[in-house]
Amino acid sequence: MHLSTSPGRKSRGGRPGFSFIELMIAMTVAAAIMAIAFPRLTPVRDSAGVRTSKQVIMSYLATARQSAIRRGSTATFHVNGNAVWVTAPDSTGATQTVEPRVDLLQRNGVTLATTLTSVTFNGRGMAAPRLGGEATLTLSRGASTDKVCVTMLGMVGKCGL
């Protein structure tokens, strides 16, 4: 039995494949689809960056509070520009880093706006000295924005409660 090639198509030594023109058409169609889809992905990427940064901040605040309770001494959540980290004194009184410094702008493209420079928790897990009201940390990237609030007692939660 002999297989014949379709009319107008030359056989390339029996190897099936695609012509250069067919590949170029497929790549052009793929590029057009990506050009349509890409602008719709930007808000998703912005929202994911803000959500991830909010989780980092809430985790660091919880770590600082729990570290203070566990050690029976102070632990401090620090904010400097777009960076956050947690420190606590060790048994000799020297400051040690409990959670490393994370720059939210470099890591997730998120800017952090707040008047807060630090929150220090005492051995009972309370903010010491008490914050003057509720402290708000505002996270934003593109059109996506979210907030983390710390109450005057040092509790982390939704803003306005």
Secondary structure as UniProt FT lines:
FT   TURN            7..8
FT   TURN            13..14
FT   HELIX           20..71
FT   STRAND          75..80
FT   TURN            81..82
FT   STRAND          83..89
FT   TURN            91..92
FT   STRAND          95..103
FT   HELIX           104..108
FT   STRAND          111..113
FT   STRAND          118..121
FT   TURN            123..124
FT   STRAND          135..141
FT   TURN            142..143
FT   STRAND          144..150
FT   TURN            152..153
FT   STRAND          156..157
FT   TURN            159..160
//
